[in-house]
Amino acid sequence: MPAAFVEAMFDQYAPDFDAALVERLDYRAPQLLRAGLAGSYARVLDLGCGTGLMGAELRGISGDLEGWDISSEMLRLAGEKRLYDRLEKQDLSALPPAVAAWDLVTAADVFAYLGALEGVVAWVSRALRPGGGFAFTVEAHEGPEAWVLRDSRRYAHALPYLEGLLERAGFTARIAQAVLRTDGGAPVEGHVVQAVLGSRALRRQGDGEGAVLA
């Protein structure tokens, strides 16, 4: 989706974000991701951190915790919670050049606004140290397409697409299915991904073209 649209939407949504997701939509993605993480991590990056709902789950297992989001208002509210060591405004569809600096990258309910994930998965494979973790959720799609845009203006992704994409990028992944939240009183099924980067990860350049083994 256009970055300006997503930014404006979340700036407006920010004041009601926590109450809407937690109290009215029974949002569970951060807890589901945290349940799959063991031990502690020296440097953690929370992509699309929002107001810090994922950060609250990560703080206790993170030595250094950084959050990135496209919305200034979301970042302001996250800063008030004092969970993150640093917060930065970033567009996940135009990430800066990556260096292998992180031990864990998370994205809770973020990729529903990206559709094709080749670019961001390639970026994470370069941003993680070997053996680093990549934990994220997406809404589940059962059809033959890799991903579809739903009436909710959120993308849903197919399991075979995720499995192939992660394998090509050098990850070993465990993918479980769970209810991420509700929408109109109905459960929203999703994929909960816990992936680990191999020592010979497939590094992908730019938008995912020109892959080479590291």
N, C-alpha and C positions, 0 to 999 in steps of 0.2 A: 504494500500500500504506500501511497505517497508519504514521505516523511513529514511534511507539513500537516497533513491530515491527522496522522497518528499523534504528533506532538500536540496539536490543538485539542484533540479529543481527550487526551490524558491530562492536559492542563486543566480542562474544565471538570474532569471526573475526579481529580485528586482529592478535594475536600471530603468527598463521600466514598472514597475508594475502599478504605478498610471496612467500614460498616456494610457497604454493599456486598463485598466479597465474602467476608467472614460471617456476618450475621444473617444476611438474606440469601446468599448463594451457596453457603456451606463449602467455601473454597478450601481445598485440602492439598493442593499441589506442593507447597513448601514442606508440609509434614510427610508427605509420601516420599519426596526426594531425600529428606533428612534420614528417614528410616533406612535407606539403602546406603548411607555413608558410614564407614567405620573409621575409627581413629581420629587423628587431627591432621591439619594441613597448614603448612607455613604461610603460603600466599594463596588467597582465594579471590576470584573475580566473580561477582554476581551481575550477569548481563540482564538488562531490563529490570533493574532492582526495584522500581516503583517506590512505594512508601516504606519498604524495608520488611515486608512480610517474610521473604526468604532470608533476609539478613538476620532476623530474630532467631531462625533455626541454625544459621551458620556461625553466629558469633562465638558460641562456646567451643567450637572445634577449629577456629581459625586463629592463626597467629597474627596475620595481617589481612584485613578484609576490605575490599574495594568494591564500590557499586557504580555501575554505569546505567544511564537512562536517557531517553530523548526528551523527557518532560522536565522543565525547570521546576514546576510546582511539585511534581513527585519527588524530585531531589531535595527540595526545601523541606518537605514533610519527613523524608527519610533522615535528613540531617538533624531534625529535632529529636529523633529517637536515640541519637548518639550510638548507633550500632556499628557504623562503618569508620574505618580509619581514613578513608578518602572517598569522595563522591565526584563523579565527572559526567558532564553532559556529552553523550555520544549517540550517533545514529547507527543502529546495528546493521543497516544496509550499506553503510560506508565507513567501515571500521578502519582505524589507523594501521600502519604496518605492524605486523606481529613479531614479537621476539619470544623465545621460550623462557617465560618468566613465572608462570603460574603452576601451582600444584593441583588446583581444582577450579573449574569453571562451571557455573550453574546458570540455568535459564528456566525459571518457573513460569509457565503459562505465557511465554514470550513469543515463541515461534509461530503462534497462531496469527501473527500479523506480518509474517515474512513470506509465506508460500514456499517457493523453492529454497532449499536449505544448503545447496552445494557451497555457496560462498561463505556462509557463517561457519559451517562444519570445517571447511578447509582452513579458515582463519583460526579456529580453536585448535586444530591439529598443530599449527605453527606456534601458537601462544602457550601451549602446555609444555612442561618439561616431560621427558620420557617417563612413563609410568604415572603421569598425571591423570586426574579424573575429570569426566565431563558428564554432568547430571542435568537432565532437562525433561520437560513434559511437553507433549503435543496432544491435540484432540485426535481421536482415532477415526479413520476413514476405511471402510471395508470394500470399496469398489476397486475397479482395475486401474484407475488413475493414481499417479504418484501422490497427488494432493488435489484438493478441491476447495473452492471458496464457497462457504455456506451463506445462507440468507442473513446470518448474524454478522456478516463481514469479517468472519474469522476463518482461517484456513484449517483444514484437517488433513492428516497425513496417513498414508498406508504403511503397514508394517513392513512389507517387502522393500519398499523404497528406503525406509530408515535403515534396515539391516544392510542393504547393499551400499548405501552411502557411507555408513560408519565403517564398514569393512574396507572399502576402498581408501578411506582416509587414515587407515592404520589403527583403528580402534577395535578392541574386543568388547562386546556389549551384551548386557542383560536387559531385556525389555519386558516389562510386565504391563498388564492392562488393569486399570482401576478407574473408579469414578473420580474425576477431578473437581467437579462442582455441580450445581444444578442450574438449569436455565428454564424459566417458565414452569418450575416445579418438576421438570424431567431431569434425570441424571445425564451428565455429559461424560461419556466414556473417553478415556485417553490412554496414551502410551507413556509409561514412566521409564525413562532410559537412564541406565547407569553404565557408563563406558570408561574404559581405561586405554590410554595411548600406549602402543607398543614401542619398543626401543628403536625399531626401524619403521617409523611411521611414514605414511605416504604424504609428503608435503605438496600442497596444491598452491599454485601461483594465481594471484589476481582473483578472477571470478571462478576459479576451480579448474581452469585449463592448464595444460603443461605440467602434469604431475611427475614428481621425481621422488625416488626413495632417499630419505635422509641418511 
